[in-house]
Amino acid sequence: MSLSKYFKLFDISLQNTVVYRWNFLLRSLFDVMPLVGTVYLWRALFAARGQPIAGYDFEAMVFYFLLTLLVSNLITPADDDWQIAADIRDGQLNALLIKPVSYPAYRISLFLGSRTIHAAVTLPFVLLIFAVFHRYIRLPGHADTWLWTALSVGMAAFLQFFITYSIAMLAFWFLEISTIIFIVLSFEYFLSGHLFPLDLTPPWFQAAATWLPFTYELFFPVSVFLEKTRGPALYQGLLIQAGWVVLTWLAGRAMWSRGLRRYGAYGG
């Protein structure tokens, strides 16, 4: 019975997200615009250079950005940080604190529900984009790559959620956290590989990024699927990614516990 309530919350999240399915579809449509611009930009760059860049030719680069579009649509939280901050700031947390529900588990249930519907609505559209760019697709040459990629993508989803959750917990101490959210999103966009593959950067930068959590939100899972990360580097990356998932989860729990001591629940 202790788990059944969270399955019910998951079901409620599914139903609630279905109401806004067109929002997700339109957001995915707008995600295509940067992709088209990126393709033309790299086409011009490779035409001028006339040779691969850091092991990427034009087709591999296009496939990289196709994969980032797919992975980000599967795992990226949708406004969870704003919703959690609003729960704290506006006192909506009061109604949850008096119920036999763990708030972190409650938010995870809602996150999984919204991601499930988001994937169901947008995945056909993303696959259509893959069909348009089918000549650039290069499937892995090793069967185990699919397993490692699935594991890495799953951990990337929880890593993104726990980072989002931890940032939202700052609402216990700050009235407005929008600036902090935008700063973290800026670092995230650059250091996760949204803008360009991180293996195009200098070796010292790659070495430093290896120990940051942002790398494992997007670039690492895509790199695993492209089989650019294999052998000892793969196992090390998975261990670091798992470590960051645990650390961000512990950080979120600690901030929740300390934040509750500052929280004032007023009203009837």
C-alpha positions, 0 to 999 in steps of 0.5 A: 500500500505504501507504493500504491499511492505513488503509482496513483500519483504517477497515474494522475501525472499522466492524466494531467500531462495529457491535457497539455500534450499540445504544449509539448508537441509545439515545444518539440516543433520549435526544437527543430528550428535550432537543429536546422540552423545547426545543420546548415552551420556545420555544413558550411564549416565542413565545406570550408575545412574539407576534413573531419574535426576531432573524429567527426565528419559532417554526417556524424555531426548531424547524427550527434545533434539528432541524438541530443534532440532525442535524448533531451526530449526523453529526459529533460524535466519540464518546469519542475523547478518552477513548480517546486519553488511555487509549492514552497513560496506560495504555501501549497506545501501545506496541503502535502505536509499533512498527508502520508506522502513523501514530497521527494517521492511525490515529485519523482512520481510526477516527473516520471508521469510527465516524461512518459506522456511527453515521450509518447507525444513527441517521440513519433515527431522526433522519429519523423525527423530521424526519417528525414535525416535517415542517411546520417544515421549510424547504428552502433556496431556492438550489441552491448552499446544499446544496454549501456546507452539505456543505462546511461540515459536512465541515470541522466534522467534522474541526474537532471531531476535531482539537480533541478530538485536541489536548485528548487529547494533554494526557495526555502532560503530565497524568495525568488530563485529565477536568476539562479535557475537561469545561471545553472541552465546556462552552464548546463546548456554549454557543459552538457553538449547541447551547443557542440560535442565536448570532445571538440574542446581542448584536452584540459577542458575535457578532463575538467568536464569529465568530473562535472555533472553536466557532462553526464546529462546529455553528452555522455549518453550520446557519446556512448551510443556513438561508441566514442566512449568504450572500454575503461572510459565507459566504465569510469564514466558510468561510475562517475555518472552514478556517483553524481546521481547519488550525490545530487539525491543526497543533496536534495534530501539534505536541503529538504530536511534543512529547509523544512526547519525554516518553513512556516506553514500558516493558515487553515 
